[in-house]
Amino acid sequence: MSIMHKRYLLFILTFLVSSIIYGQRPRGDQGGQRGERPQITVKGVIIDQGTGNPLEFATISLISKRDSSLVGGGLTGLDGAFEVMAQIGPLRAEVEYISFEKLVIEDVPFDRDAIRAGNRVVDMGTIRMSASAELLEEVEIRAEKSETQFSLDKRVFNVGKDLANRGGTAEDILDNVPSVTVDIDGAVSLRGSDGVRILIDGRPSGLAGGDNANGLRSIPANMIEKVEVITNPSARYEAEGMAGILNIVLKKQTGGGFNGSFDLNGGYPATAGVGANINYRKNKVNWFANYGLRYRESPGQGYYNQSQQRGNDLYIQRQISDRNRTGLSNSVRFGIDYFPREKETITGSFRYRNSNEDNLSTLTYNDFLNNTDNRTTTTLRTDDESEDESNLEYSINYNREFSSRKHTLNATLQYRDKKEDELSDFFEEVTFTSGSDIPDVVQRSENAEGEMNLLFQLDFTKPLKGEDHQFELGLRTNLRDIDNDYAVTQLEDGEFMNLAGLSNNFEYDEDVYALYGIYGKNFGKVGMQAGLRAESSHVVTSLLQTNEVNDRNYFGIFPSMHVNFELAETNAIQISYSRRIRRPRFWDLNPFFTFSDSRNTFSGNPNLDPEYTDSYEIGNIKYFESGTISGSFFYRRTTDVIQRILQFNPDGTTNRQPENLAKRDDYGLELTFQYSGLDWWRIDGNANFFRSITNGQNVDDGLQADTYTWFARMTNRFTFWDGADLQLRLNYRAPRNTTQGKRNSVTSIDVGLSKDLSKDITMTFSVRDLLNSRKRRGETIGDGFFREDEFQWRARSVNVAFNYRINQKKKRSRGGERGEFEGGEGEF
């Protein structure tokens, strides 16, 4: 699809959203016609009838009794007082406050004689509101929602309950989600496998970044409500992501009136952030907004020791790296829900993310011949990089519920526009032990990338006779275009000249069309769901300078099957199967090198094929009065495995390039439990044990691996000292063999302490990586080649966060346990 067509569709989308917003103006707003009539001021004070405390930010609305139009409204202050302007006439007042009964005052009293005499102030005095009877009823029986909730097809990680992540980012949150790991470079894996599909609110999003890891560091934790882990998705979901799907759900509050929260945090290494989540709902319109501003410094360091046999000589390299990444990012999300009638919702939303980063890295090489006493050269290379990135996203969603909650229609139109500009200045200085000298090298790389993405999705669900069985139908179209201009120059005789073979323009066009159907039926205590999804992909990559075009078409059928056996009310088993695909990403196909480290480069492979996975799983969940335990056995067979292979060059340099390996078999057992039987202590844990067998002999006879490994996570949470919470989390990843060596184990501890300073303010103190041990360590082995390395992206961090809530009252809970927030989306 051409750029002109996509911009035209964007214009239509913007027009539709604007029309919805404009159409919700109160009938009293007619270009000032009503405003010309005489007005009065209505004032008063709103308090809690039970406690006598003022209710701050309560909503007061004045309604004309002539035509039921809204003619005035506002919010109370911290003292519960309000002053609202309205036209003179018979008025009805409506007062709303979260978790309180709505109060309607049919007649606003005013003295006509006093108004004629010039006194246009009506004092309604003290207005008393009563707590909701429904809320009071559930106060005695409803306990605190668990940090992790279980269902047979997915697990839900409630972010607000994780103290260690407050003040952090989406990357920090994912690294503490059960079954999920994030390595030191930000790559996300699920049950030990990469190729995870990350969604935002159930849809692809520029907020997550095109390669999953990129962009996650720019999403503040305060914007995230929960993360859904879907290990074996049904045909309802797009087939992309062979390991499964992670769905990041952003906060959008729905309580009546005005409510929200504000966050402030800071820490060391230098980090600071502010955030806001606000919501205003009145009648048929709900407005919501999220904002996050964040500054972060990420110092990192590492080293590697490398030896390579060339003929009769042994060449030894020792590299020391020192890096510091600093970034300022803004994330904003704004939208409205419009309810034209009961069970019908139209949502328009806008998202924007901007980040500016300055990254400085220093690499020091010491080269030796035959032994470390014989140093030949020392090389110093610096890379001063600036990176500017912006993401725009527009979406409109229509949802209609018909005869029941199972009979629905949902349609989504989304447009995303991303731009990224990178500029790196390189300086390289070489010193010879022998005293000889060569000129210093000054180089520069410039990279400009633009991406446009258009998505349309339609889903329809309908129950059949008796509602014990139903079917679903859906279709999806995703059009994606990426342009990448990359140039490398070197300073020669005072002028920067292009380096041959390192500059080019690369274009990537991907069109994916999908259609799916699902049928489900219950047979007593047995539930069955079968689905079939068809996806057609057309991918074209072009190197413009060399006029190389790679045109590929993929068509796949992706079945899914889920069978549930309800053994008892508190015990169930599920058997599931799904087929998945992982298409080569943009950077997998782009053949050009990264140039930050001239000795160790990365490049893509335009000849990559997609990889396919058949996934089988059997799981059991058992609920107890005070806890839950679940277990799953899983098996995955993957063909044409996409894996980056380290290539060793005769001159001692290396390059990592993705290749299609023949196959990989993964066998695993996952155990998850949580216990909350004591008022003062909760514990939950997750462990994955798996075997992975990789066969890459189609590329090289030595590319094989058979590894047994595991990783585990355990969290303890203690409540003490007048409602304070202490959280301790232990993370462990066992060693793992790879096709070219092994990765060593990683152990880390996170600590969080939370205390309510008042009914509306919470302070959280957290330390991530308490022992400063979260480092990537490993070995790489090849023919006559050996390397051991260690790297740490970010050292131990300390953070303090404050959360201020507006119109979000905590529920009291049984046995003194701390409850959820009513009117919002939980803690931040």
N, C-alpha and C positions, 0 to 999 in steps of 0.2 A: 504494500500500500504506500502511495506517495506521501511525502510530508504535507503537501497541500490538503489531501483528503483527511489526514489525521487532525490537522489544525481546524478543518471545517467541522469535524465531529466534536472537537473540543469546544468550539463556539456553541454548538447546539447544546452540549452538556451544560456549559456555563449559563446559557439562556434558560434552560429548564430549571436549574437550581435557583436562579435569580427570580424566576416567575413564582416558584413556591414561596420564597421568602417574602416577595412583594405582596403575594396574595393573602398573607396572614396579618397584614396591618389591621388594627382595630377599625371597626366601622366609624368610630368617632374621629379618625384621622382623615380628613378630607381637605387637605391643602389649607388648613387654617380656618375653614368655615365655622367649625364649632368653637375654635379658640377665640373667635371674636366676641362670643357671648360672655357675660359677667361670670367670674369664677369665685369660688370660696376655698378656704383652707380647712381641711379636716385633720384634726390631730388627736392624739391619745397615747396611751401606754399599754403594751401587751405583756402580761405576766403569766407564769405557770401557776394555775389554781392550787396545785398540791404543795408547792414549795414557796410560792411568792416571789421566785426569782424572775428577773426580766428575761424575755425571749428575744435575743438579738437575731437580726436578719429574718424575722418572720415577714411573710408577704401579706400586704393589705391591698385589696382591689376594690374599687368603687364602680358599681354597675348602674347605668341609667335604668330606672323602672319603666320608662316610656318604651324603649326599644331594645333593652337588654344588652346595649353596647358597653364596652369598657371605656370609661371616661376619665379614669385616674388610677394611679397605683404607685406603690413604692415598697421599701423595706424598712424595718425598724433598726435603730442604732443599737450600740452596745448596752444602752440603758433601757431598751425595749420601747423607746418613744418613736413616734412617726409624725410626719406632716405631709399631707397629700393634697395636691391641687385638683379641683374638679369644677365642671360647670354647674351653675345653680339649677336645681331641679330635684325631683324625688329620686333618692339614691338608695341602693342596697349595698352593704359592705360584706366582703368575704375575706376571712382571715385564715391563712394556712401556715402550718409549721410542721416540719418533719416529725413523725411519730406522735402527733397530736390530732385530735378530732378537728375536722374542718368546722369553722364557726361562721355562721351566716347571720348577719344582723339585717333584718328585712327593711328597717327604716332608719336612715341616718337622721338624727334629730337636729333641726335648726330652727331658729326664730326668724320668721320672715320680716317682722317689724324691725328686729335688730339689724338684719341685712340691709333693709331700706335705709336705716340710719347710718349705714357705713361700716358696721361690724360684720365682716365677712369671714369670721373664724368660728368653726364649730368644734367644740371640745367634747370628744366622746368619753373622756375620763379613762378609767382603768378597765381594760378588757381582759377577762380571765379565760384561759384556755385549759381544757382537760386532756390528759394523756389518752391515747387511743386505747379503747377497751380491748381491741384485738391484740395490740402489743402487750398490754398488761397480762393477758391470758397466756401468751407464749413466753413471758419473762421467766416463769417458774420451771419451764420444761426444756428450753432450748439452750444447749451448751455451745461452746465455741467450735466453729467449723475447723476441721483439720487443715493443716498446711498442705497435705496431699490428699486428694479425694480419688476414689477408685470407681471405675465401672469396667465392664468387660471389654469394651472396645477402645477405651482410652483412659489415661490418668490425667488429673487436673492438678497442677501445682499452683497454689494460691500464693502469689508473690508477696502480698501484704504481711503474711505471717513469718517471713524469712528476715530476721533481724540483720544478718550479716550483709544483706544486699542493699539496705537502705542507703541512699546516696550514691549507689553504683549505677551500672549501665545494664543494657540487655545482655551483653556478653557475660557479665558477672552473674546475672540471674540464671542463664542457661547452664553455666558451669556448676550450678547447685541443684539442677533439676534431676530427679531420679532417672537413671538409664542414659543420661546425656553427659558427654564430656566435651570440654573445649580445650584444645591444646594451647601451648604457649604462643603460637602464631595466630590464634583466633579461629582455627578450623574446628567446625562442629561435627561431632559424630554421635551416633545413636547405637547403643549396644555394641560399641567397638567398631562400627562401620561408618564411613563417611557417605556422601551422596544423600544427605538429609535435605528434605524440602522444607524451607522455612516460610510460613505464611504470616501475614498480619491481618487479624480479624477475618480469617478464613480465605484471604485472597493474597496473591503475590503483591509485593509492595516494594517501592524504592527505599522505604525505611530500613528494610533488612539488607539492602545491598544486593548487587547482582550475583556475588559469589558467596552469599550467606555471611561470611565473617566480616566483610567490609560493610561498614555502616552500623553494625550492632553496638559498637563502642559509642555511637552518637545518640542512641536512644536512652534517655534517662529512665532509671528504674521506676520513678514516681509516675510515669505514664502507663505502666503495665499493670493490669489486673491479675492475669493468670497466664499460664502456659499449658496447653493441651498436648500431651504426648500420645501419638497415634502410631503404633508400631506395625499394624497390618491394616491399612486403610481399605475401605470398600470402594466399589466402582464409582461412588458418588464423588470421590476426590480425584483430582488430576493424577495421572499415572506417574508423574515425575517424582523422583526421590526413592531410590531403591531401598534405603534403610528405614524409611517411614517419613512421617510428617510431624513437624513442631509448629503449632499454631499459637502465636503470641496475640493475646486478646488485650486490646487497649481499654482504658477506663472510659466509660460513658455512663454517667449517672442518670437515673430516671425518676428520682423522687420529685414530688410536687414542690412548687415554689423555688426558692434559691438555695443551693447548697454547694459545697465544694471543699477544697483543702489547698493549703499552700505549704511548700517545702523549701527549706534552706539547709545547705550542707557545705562542709569544707573539710579538708584533711591534708595528710602528708603521705607520699610526695604530693606536691602542690596540686590541689583540686578544689574547686568551688562550683556550686550550682544553686540555682533557684528553679522552682517548678510550681505549677498551678494546675488544678483540675476543678473546673467549675461547671455548674449546670443550673439552668432555669427552666422550669416547666410551668406552663399556664394553659389550661383548657386543651386545645388541639395542637399546641406547638411545644416542643422540647428543644432548647438550645444547649449545646455542650461545647466545651473547649478544653484543650490541654496545651500547656506550654512548658518547655524546659530549656534553660540556658545553662551551659556547662563548660567549664575550663578544666583541662586535665593535663598534667605532665606525666609521662610514662618513661622513666629511665630504664634502660636495659643494658645488659652486658653479657659477654660470653667469650668462648674461645674454641678452637679446634686444633688438634695435633694430627698431622697427615704425613704419611710416608708412601712413596711410590718407587718401585723398582724399574729402572730403565737401563737395560743392558747390564753392565757390571756395577753400576752406581745406584746408590740409594739417595733419592731426593726427599728432603724432609722440610715440611712447612709447619710453622706455628703461627696461628692467627689469633689476635686479641681484638675484640670488637667492643665499642662503647657507643651506645645510641641513646638519644633522648627525643621522644616524640611529644610535642606540645600541640594542643588543639583547643579551639573554641568552637562550640557547636550550638545551634539553635534548632529546636524542634517545636512546631506548632501544628495543632489540629483543631479545626473548627467545623461545626456542622449543625444541622437542625433535623429533628424528626417531626413530621407533620402527620397527624392522624385525621384524615378526612372523614372517616366514620369508624365505627367499632370494628376491630380486628383488621384494620388496614393501615399501613405505615409507609410513608415515603421519606427517605433519608437522603439528604445531600450533604457531602462533606468535602473538606479541603485540607490537604496536608502539605507541609513545607518543612524541609530540613536543609540546613546550610551548615557547612563545616569548613573551617580554615585551619590548616595544620602547617607547622614548621618542624621539620624533622632533620636532625643533625646526627650523622653517624661517622665514626672514625674507626678505620681498620688499620691495624699494624701487623705487617707480615715480617717474620724472620725466616730466611731460607738457609738451609744447611745442606752440606754435601757429605754423605756417608755417615756422619755422626754429628751430634749436637755441639761438639767442640769446634766444628769447622763451619762457622757462619760465613755465608757468601754475600748476602744482601739484606738490607732492611728497607721495607717499603711502607710509606705512610699514605693512605688514601682517605680523603674526606668527601662526604656527600652532604651538601646543604640543599635540602629540598623544601619547596613550598607547594602546598596542595590545596586547591579550592574546589569544593564540591557543593552542588545544589540539587535538590530533588523536589519536584512539584507533583502533586497527585490530586486529581479530581475524580469524584465518584458519585453516582446516584444509584439508590437502591429502592426497589419497590417490593413490599411484602404484603400478601393478602392471605388471611386465614378464613376458610369457608365454613363448612358445617362443624368442623372440629379442629383441634390443634394438629391433627395428623393430615388434614386436607389443606394444603398450602400452595401458594405460587410465589416464587421469589425471582426477581430479575435484577441484574447488576450491570452497570456500564461504568468502566473505569479507564482513565487516561493518565499515564505517567510520563514525565519528562525529566531526564537527568543530564546534568552537565558536570564534567570534571576536567580541571586543568592542573597539570603538574609541571614544575620547572625545577631541574636539579643542576647544581654547579659542582663539578668534580675537580679536585686538585690531588695530584699524585706526585710524590717525591721519592726517588730511589737513591739509596746510599750503598755504595759498594765497599766491602771490607778492604779490598785491594787499593782503594783510594781513587779509582777511576770514577767518572761522573757522566751522567746523561741529563739532558734538559728536563725540567719539570713538565708535567703534562697537565693542561687545563682543558677540560671538556664540559659540554653542556648537553642535557637531553630535555626535550620538550614533548609533552604528551597532551593532546586535546581529545577528549572523548565525549560523545553525545549519544544518548539513548532515548528512544521513544517507544512506548508500549501501550497498546490499545487492547482492552479486554471486554468481552461481552459474555455473560453467563445467565442461563435460564434454568430453573429447577422447579419441578412440579411433583407434588406428592398427593396421593388420593387413596383412602381406605376403600376396600371393597365390602361386600355383604358381611354384616356382623362385626365389621372392624377388626376381625381376627387376622386379616391379611390385607396387604396394601401393595401398591406399586409406585415407583418413582421413575420419572423421565427427566432428562436434562441435556443441554447442549452448551458448548463452550467454544469461543473463538479468541485466540490470543495472537496478536500481530506485534512483532518486535523488530526494531531496526537499530543498529549500533554503527556509528562511524568513529574510527580511531585514526588520528594523525600522529605519527611518531617520528621524531627527528633527533639525530645525534650529531653534534658538531665538535670540532677540536680547534683550539686556538693555534694558528700558524701565522707567523709574521704579522701579529697584531690583528688578525682577522679570523673569525670562526668559519671553518670550512666543514662541509658535510662529510661524514665518514661513510665510505661506500659499503653497501650491504646492510646498514643498520637503520635506514630511514625508509618509511613507506606509509601509505594510507591503506588501512584495512577496513573493509565493510562486512558487516554480519547482518543478514536478514533471516528471521525465523518466523514462520507462520504455522500455528498448530490449531487443528480443528478437531473437536471431540464431540461424541454423542454417547450417552449411557442410558441404561435401563436397569432397574432393580425390582425384584419381587420378594416380598416377605410374607411369612405365614406362621401363625402359632398353632401348635398341636398340644394343647394342654400345657405341660411344663417344659415343652420343647419349642424353641423358636428357631426359625430358619430364614436366612436371607441370602439370595443369590443375585449377583450382578454381572453385567457385561458392559465393558467400555471399549469403544473404538476411537483411536487417535491417529490422525494423519499429520505428518510433519514435513514441511518443506524448508530446507536450510540451504542458503547460498552464502558462501564466503568469497571475497574478492580482494586480491592484492592489486591496487590500481597501477603502481609504478611498473610492475612486471606483467600486468594484464592476466594474472592467474585467477581463474574462476573455478570454484569447487561447488557443484550443484548436486544436492542430495535429497532424496525423498525417503521417508520412513513411514510405514503403516503398521500398526500393531493392534492386536486384540488383547484386552486386559480383563480377564475374569476375576471375580472375587466370590467368596463363600464364607458365611458365618453361621454357625450352629450353636445355640445356647441350650444347656441342660440345667434346669433349676432343680437341684437336689433337695433343697429345703428353702425356707424363707431367707436364711442367712448363708446359703452355700450355693454356688453355681459354677459351671464349667463351660468354657467356650472353645470351640475348634474353628480355626479360620485359615483361609488361604487367599493370597492375592498375587497378582503379577505386576511388576513395576518396571519402569525404565529410568535410566539416567542419561540424558542427552549431553554431549560434550558442551561445555560452557564456552563463552566468548574467549576467555583467556586460555582455555584448553586448545582452541583452534588457531589462535593468533600466533604465527610462527616467529615473531620478533622477540628479541632478548630483553630482559631487564639489564640495566647497565650500572646499577649501584655498586656492585662488586665485580670488577673486571675479571677476577679469577673464578668466580662461582656464579653462573648465570642461570636464568630460567627462560624457557621458551615453550611455545605451543606446538601442536601437531595438527595441521589442517586435514590429515587423512584419518583422524579418529572416527570410530564408529560408536554408536550408543551402546551402553551395557544394559542387559536385561536380568531381572531377578525374579525367581519364583520363591515365595515366602510362605512357610507353613508354621502354624503355632497352635499349641493347646495350653489353655490357661485356666486356673482355678482361683476363685476368691471366696474367702471364708470370713464372715463378720461375727465378731464376738461383742459382748456387752461393752467392753472397754477397749476394743481395738479391731484391727483388720490384718489379715495375712493373705498374700497372694503369691502364686508361683506360675511360671510359664516355661515350657520347653519350646524352643524354636529351631528351625532349620531353614537356611537360605542357600539356594544354588544360583550363582551369578556367572554369566558368560560375557566375554569381551570386556573383562574388568579394566576400567580406566585407572591407571596408577602411574605416578611420576617416577621415572627411572633415572638414577644418577649415571651419567655417562662420563667416563674418565678419558681425558685427552692426553696425548703423549707429552705435551708441554707442562703437565701438572694442573691445568685448569679443569673445571668440571661444568657440566650443564645438566639441569634437570628438565626432562621432557616427558609428557604423558604418552603412554603406549597402551594398546589393547592387549592385555594378557588373556590367556585362554579361558580360565575359569577360577572360581573360588567357592569353596564350601564352608559354611559357617554353622556350627552346632552350638547351642547354648542353653543355659538354665538361668532364669532370673527369679530372684526372691525379693519380696518387698513386704515390710510389716510396719505397723504403728500401734502404739499402746498409750492410752490416756486415762488409765484407771485411777490415778491419783490427782487430787486437785492441784498439787504443786509440781508435778513432773509429767512430761510427755516425751516419748522417744519414738523415732521412726528411723528405718534403715532400708537400704537397697543394695543388693549385690548381684553382679553378673559374672557367671563362669562360662567361658566358651572356648571352643577349639576352632581355629581358622586354618584351612588348607588352601594355599594359593599355588597355581600352576601357570608359570609364564614361559614355558619351554618353547612356545611358538616364537618368542622374541629372542631368548637366550637360554641355553641349557642350565645356567646357574640360577635363573630367576624362579626359585621355588622356596616355599616356606610352609612349615607345619608347626603351629604354635598353640600351646595351652596357656591361657592367661585369664585374668579376672580383674575387676575393679569393684570398689565398694564405697559406700557413703553412709555415715550414721550421724544423726542429729539428736541431741538432748536439749530439752527446754525446761527450765525451772522457773516457777513463779514464787516470788517471795517479797518481803519488804514493801507492804502496802501496794501490791499489784505490779511490782517491777518484774521484768523477764530477763533471764540470762540464757543465752543460746550458745552451745558448743557443737561444732561440726567437724568431723574427721573425714578426710578424703584420702583414698589410696588407689593407685593404679599399679598393677603388677607389671613386671618386665614382659616384653612381647617380642618374639622373633619376627623379622620382616624378610622380604625377598632378597635384601642386600645387607642384612646385619641384624641389629636388634635395638629396641628402645628400652631404656632402664626404667626402674620404678620411680613413682612420684608420690610423696606423702605431703599433705598440707592440713593445717588446722585453721578454721575461721571461728571468731568469737564475736558475739553481739550482746549488748546490754540495753534494754529499753525501759523507760520510766515515764509515767504520766506526770507532767508538772502541774496540770490542771485538767479539767474535764474536756478541754479543747486542744491542749498542747501536749505533744509527746516528744521526748528527746531520745535519740538512739546513738549509742557509741559502739563502733564496730572496728575490728581488726581483721583484715583478710591476709591469709598466709602468715600466721603468727610466727612460725619458725623460719620464715624466709626461705622455704624449701621448694617452692613451686617452680621447678626448672626442667627444661627439656635436656635430657642426656641420652646419648646413644652411641652406637658404633656402626660404621659402614665398611663393608668388606667387598673387594673385587679382585680381579686377577692382578696380582702384584700390587694391590692398593689396600691401604688401611687408614681409617680416620676415626678418631674419637672426638666427640664434641659436647659442649654444654652451653645452653643459652637461657637467659631469663629476660622476658619482655618487660615485666614490671615488678619491682621489689615489693616487700611487705608494705601494706598501706593501712593508715589509720584514718578513720572518718567519724565526724560528728554530724548528726542530722536532726533538724527540728521540723515537726509537722504540726500545722495549725488547721483545725477543722472548723468549717462554718456549717451550722445546721445539720450536723451529723452526730447524733447522740448514741452512745454505746448502750447496747442491750445488757441488762443484767442477766446472769446465767446461773444455772443450778450449781449449788455447791461452791459458790464464790468464784467460779471460773470466769475469765475475762471473755466478753462476748464480741460479736461483730459490730460494725457501725451501721446504724439504720439510716437510710437515705443516701448512702454513698456506696462505694465498692470495697469497703474494708480498709484496713490500715495501709499506710504508705511507707 
